[in-house]
């Protein structure tokens, strides 16, 4: 039996691992740990599957290619069980399982993580360690993958959340939310030496660096108003030569750990395969299953230097190029298609993204959204060709049966994604004199599908379990009286949702799409099978 027992055990059993086609790299773990502990260069916030499948693997490549003698530190801001159950018992080791389209899997033990920390400000030892890390002049990068909602300080109505206001009043001593914790740690760096640092959001939304910067400076300004910090701290955060917030685009599908992958690992005698569901509903394991394709594009603004990440597949460029790549991917060539598959996949009873790519209607739907409605507003970023990218998504990545991804996972937090995945394209149609916003059919159809999904009934009018979403109580309250089989029950019910600019980035009635979406929505309410019939009607299938 082989396991992720500890780094010494893996190193001593390297031959046995490799006999089972599990790649293990010879690394002097004690030296790596000491150098990283004393002079850290990279810390990541967000210990979930994307980190396990991408960020720590990049760090591993740097070490393997002798481009760095430092590892990566990971800190979890929200769900501390992840650290206690998926990192500590395995000495921070992880198994990367790359699932290839041909059915093969590639196995690689990742040993680049030198510390895993629960970023809990009430845990004196853990919090003091984080303060030491942030005070270290050697620290060059803090990356984040915490999802869109981790950056929000305000409610749907634009007011500061009650808990956030409490944190503003209490100051920097024991921050609770992600942005107050990060700002408090930056204050430690400011107090200690004012050394530069780059804070890199690798979450999937437009201009993520700007949103991160805005959140951090908002926290700092609110603390200044309450005399917890001084103006000089604000100046430090605002000086791009001291603290930078690069834009980035990241792309790698990392689904929840798969039971099928677990079984395949069990069959070869690899026993570190427990799939863990925490009390906060995170799903993680000591292994991560992910696809072969991966992209990371970052604006090259690192005031304290950075590792040679460009030598391990990361693209570095100017802000304008990042913007083009990000819009290509997040607004057109992948994320909108993913959301469309999530919405209609849940309603139509699918539990696998790859199975949806066997459905002619759904293939045509995402093709219409991507090629027909989205591609006209895409600007070629130069470093990645849009048509090559979307072709790979539709023909290779999504249909891969060995990527155990589900529409239910992708449907999580949809309200936080719509303004980017669809709203940005709608805005560009308004700006372009050669494009007619009234020609849009399939983006409005998908928005109508999302509203139909919120009723929590599938296309057979059976109860449908909805994925978590921070706005779900608000959304369902608006639609509580809408019934399948009673299309007129929808009259007037979508106005509050479709006019909400926080959700869509635009008022859909002002731009002339609200009534069209209402019409599609009403057609999807006619009765059993109405969602499928509506899709077929507009797809011409």
Number of C-alpha atoms within 10 A of each C-alpha: 10 18 18 23 15 15 20 14 12 21 16 11 14 16 14 14 22 13 9 14 14 19 17 20 16 11 16 12 16 12 12 20 21 14 16 23 19 13 15 24 27 23 24 22 23 24 29 23 24 24 22 26 26 22 22 24 23 20 24 25 19 21 19 15 11 10 16 17 18 27 26 25 26 29 21 23 23 19 19 18 17 26 21 14 18 25 21 16 15 17 18 23 25 25 26 24 22 21 21 19 17 9 10 10 20 15 22 20 21 25 27 28 26 22 19 23 23 23 27 22 20 12 11 11 11 16 19 14 14 22 17 16 24 29 21 19 18 19 23 22 24 20 20 24 22 22 16 15 14 17 21 18 22 14 13 15 9 9 10 15 15 12 12 19 15 13 21 22 14 14 20 22 12 17 23 20 19 22 24 25 23 21 20 23 22 24 22 19 22 20 12 15 11 18 21 24 29 25 24 25 30 25 23 22 27 22 20 22 22 15 17 22 22 15 21 24 18 17 25 28 19 17 21 18 13 14 12 16 18 14 12 11 18 20 13 18 24 17 11 17 16 18 23 24 26 25 30 29 27 23 20 16 21 21 21 22 24 21 13 11 20 20 14 14 19 15 10 12 14 18 17 22 23 15 18 17 14 14 11 11 10 15 17 24 26 26 29 27 29 29 21 15 14 14 13 21 25 26 21 19 23 21 17 19 16 16 15 12 17 12 13 15 14 16 19 18 15 14 18 12 21 26 21 19 28 27 26 28 25 24 29 27 31 23 24 25 29 20 24 26 30 27 24 25 25 27 28 19 14 17 17 22 25 22 16 23 20 11 11 11 17 21 16 17 22 25 19 19 24 26 16 13 22 24 20 15 20 19 15 15 17 10 14 14 13 22 16 10 14 22 15 16 19 19 12 15 23 24 19 22 19 23 27 23 24 21 25 20 17 21 25 17 18 21 18 20 25 22 22 22 29 25 20 21 24 26 16 16 21 14 12 11 9 9 15 11 20 12 9 19 18 21 26 23 24 26 23 24 22 22 22 26 24 22 23 17 20 23 25 16 18 11 12 17 14 17 16 14 15 15 15 16 9 11 18 15 12 18 20 13 12 19 18 22 16 13 17 15 16 19 12 11 17 19 16 12 19 23 18 16 14 17 20 23 17 18 20 22 15 10 15 12 19 20 15 18 24 23 16 22 26 24 19 26 25 18 16 17 15 20 26 16 16 20 23 16 10 13 15 9 10
